[in-house]
């Protein structure tokens, strides 16, 4: 099984959350991040300029992950999902729906601590490595 890491999991790992270190080693070579999540990480850099270590930590982390683009197929899945969920009164933040689309296109399990936003997405496998 391979995994797409959500931004909240990566940021906790970069902050030194020890329970995640084991998982990162355990699944080395099977970890991915979307360009959407990467954008969120770079926003973190620019929102916290006093914490210069973040940029270097992100660069080091990216050496261990495959970066997956939000491409045309992901856009199609995003549209399908939004078209399915919205008429049913289910709202998923667009950025989260884009990340879910990347996971679905690449047949990955999404690792997030924010399962509430993702659990209504059909066929999306979720895992929370930060759950106690």
C-alpha positions as CSV (number, residue, x, y, z in Angstrom):
1,X,0.0,0.0,0.0
2,X,1.2,3.5,-0.9
3,X,0.2,6.8,0.7
4,X,-0.6,10.4,-0.1
5,X,0.3,12.6,2.8
6,X,-2.0,15.5,3.7
7,X,-0.4,18.8,4.7
8,X,-1.4,18.5,8.4
9,X,0.5,15.2,8.7
10,X,3.6,16.5,7.0
11,X,3.7,19.7,9.1
12,X,3.4,17.6,12.3
13,X,6.3,15.4,11.1
14,X,8.4,18.5,10.3
15,X,7.7,19.8,13.8
16,X,9.2,16.6,15.1
17,X,6.2,14.5,16.1
18,X,8.0,11.3,17.1
19,X,5.1,9.0,16.4
20,X,5.3,10.0,12.7
21,X,9.0,9.4,12.4
22,X,8.5,5.7,12.7
23,X,5.7,5.7,10.1
24,X,7.8,7.7,7.7
25,X,10.7,5.2,7.9
26,X,8.2,2.2,7.8
27,X,6.7,3.4,4.5
28,X,9.8,5.0,2.9
29,X,9.6,4.7,-0.8
30,X,5.8,4.6,-0.7
31,X,5.0,8.2,0.3
32,X,3.7,10.9,-1.9
33,X,2.7,14.5,-1.7
34,X,0.4,16.4,-4.1
35,X,1.4,19.7,-5.7
36,X,-1.6,21.1,-3.8
37,X,-0.2,20.0,-0.4
38,X,3.2,21.3,-1.5
39,X,1.6,24.7,-2.2
40,X,0.1,24.6,1.3
41,X,3.5,23.9,2.8
42,X,5.1,26.8,0.9
43,X,2.3,29.0,2.2
44,X,3.3,27.9,5.7
45,X,6.9,29.1,4.9
46,X,5.7,32.5,3.8
47,X,3.2,32.8,6.7
48,X,5.9,32.1,9.3
49,X,9.0,33.9,7.9
50,X,10.5,34.1,11.4
51,X,10.8,30.2,11.3
52,X,13.4,29.9,8.6
53,X,14.0,26.2,9.4
54,X,10.7,25.3,7.8
55,X,12.0,25.9,4.2
56,X,15.0,23.6,4.8
57,X,12.9,21.0,6.5
58,X,10.5,20.9,3.5
59,X,13.4,20.6,1.1
60,X,14.8,17.7,3.1
61,X,11.4,16.0,3.4
62,X,10.7,16.3,-0.4
63,X,13.8,14.1,-1.1
64,X,11.8,11.2,0.5
65,X,8.6,11.7,-1.4
66,X,7.2,11.5,-4.8
67,X,5.5,14.8,-5.9
68,X,2.3,14.2,-7.7
69,X,0.8,16.8,-10.0
70,X,-2.8,17.9,-10.0
71,X,-3.2,17.2,-13.6
72,X,-6.1,16.9,-16.1
73,X,-7.3,13.5,-14.8
74,X,-7.3,14.9,-11.3
75,X,-9.3,17.8,-12.5
76,X,-11.8,15.4,-14.1
77,X,-12.2,13.5,-10.8
78,X,-12.5,16.7,-8.9
79,X,-15.4,17.8,-11.1
80,X,-17.1,14.4,-10.8
81,X,-16.8,14.4,-7.1
82,X,-18.0,18.0,-6.7
83,X,-20.9,17.2,-9.1
84,X,-21.8,14.2,-7.0
85,X,-21.4,15.6,-3.5
86,X,-22.9,19.2,-3.8
87,X,-26.4,18.2,-4.9
88,X,-26.4,15.8,-1.9
89,X,-25.7,18.8,0.5
90,X,-22.1,17.5,1.2
91,X,-19.6,20.2,1.2
92,X,-15.9,19.4,1.1
93,X,-13.4,22.4,0.9
94,X,-12.2,22.6,-2.7
95,X,-8.5,22.2,-1.7
96,X,-9.3,19.0,0.2
97,X,-11.4,17.7,-2.7
98,X,-8.4,18.4,-5.0
99,X,-6.1,16.4,-2.7
100,X,-8.6,13.6,-2.5
101,X,-8.8,13.6,-6.3
102,X,-5.0,13.1,-6.5
103,X,-5.3,10.1,-4.1
104,X,-8.1,8.6,-6.1
105,X,-6.3,9.0,-9.5
106,X,-3.2,7.4,-8.1
107,X,-5.0,4.7,-6.0
108,X,-3.4,5.9,-2.8
109,X,-4.5,5.9,0.8
110,X,-4.8,9.5,2.0
111,X,-3.1,10.0,5.4
112,X,-4.7,12.9,7.2
113,X,-5.6,14.0,10.7
114,X,-8.5,15.9,9.1
115,X,-10.7,12.8,8.4
116,X,-14.0,14.8,8.9
117,X,-13.5,16.7,5.7
118,X,-12.7,13.6,3.6
119,X,-14.9,10.9,4.9
120,X,-17.8,11.7,2.6
121,X,-15.6,11.3,-0.5
122,X,-16.7,8.0,-2.2
123,X,-14.0,5.3,-2.6
124,X,-11.3,7.3,-0.8
125,X,-9.2,5.3,1.6
126,X,-8.2,7.2,4.7
127,X,-5.7,6.6,7.5
128,X,-5.0,8.9,10.5
129,X,-1.4,8.4,11.7
130,X,-1.9,11.0,14.4
131,X,-4.9,9.4,16.1
132,X,-4.2,8.3,19.6
